[in-house]
Amino acid sequence: MLQIDRVSKLFNPGTMDEKVALMDANLQLKPGDFVTVIGSNGAGKSTLMNIISGVLKPDAGDIGIDGNQVSALSENQRSRWIGRVFQDPMAGTAPRMTIEENLAIAYKRGQSRGLTLGVGRKTRELFRNELSRLGIGLENRLSAKVGLLSGGERQALSLLMATFTRPQILLLDEHTAALDPARAELVTRLTEQIVRELELTTLMVTHNMEQAIQLGNRLIMMDKGRIILQVDENRKKQLTVERLLGEFERISGKKMADDRVVLG
């Protein structure tokens, strides 16, 4: 479903500020895989997501989605296969537009768009049915401006929009990190529910090590632009935060000293 072969990315190459963002990254996701990604700040997690989605182009290596080579395609061209939810609840939606208008944009992802976002009765009913699955009452607020929603409501809407057209790949880029604990728990529960029901192939970056262990069937750890550890489903069932920290120290030769990492 997703294949990353020897992908590398340098920032400011050939200068004193040269930085290795990714180096020879290899990763394969089978259909239905839910892979969590953990690593300290600057490990290359967001760069990996940006290269998969097309925000950045790799300096070397290939990216394939569902048998299609996409390395040379733009972010917009890849949107037919990819849905993404960002860390910032203000990203991924248009705050001055209504819930209905935002859903209309998501509904037309990957299609040629006309000059109108007009929504018919059947489509509006579809929107209500999809929103009702979230269980937070947004189905009764189709005309509400998205900018008036709480952070948790907006992130739940972003999650729904990203999965509305059943993407081949779902990218979750620390999508609960900016929320308070109660809303983070809500969005985490909705994530589990939607990924499971739609059988989505998912890659989720998180700084919460307990979340990384509990969610999904596989886990990868990154450090200094490299994937230093890949944990399969059977090993993941035996993982604890302490064992994961021990693996990081054993492989990297250092302790994970990132204030953003949440142990549990």
Beta strands, then each sheet from edge to edge (+ up, - down):
strand 1: 2-11
strand 2: 19-29
strand 3: 34-39
strand 4: 60-65
strand 5: 68-69
strand 6: 82-85
strand 7: 169-173
strand 8: 201-205
strand 9: 218-223
strand 10: 226-231
sheet 1: 2+ 1- 4+ 5-
sheet 2: 6+ 7+ 8+ 3+ 9+ 10-
end
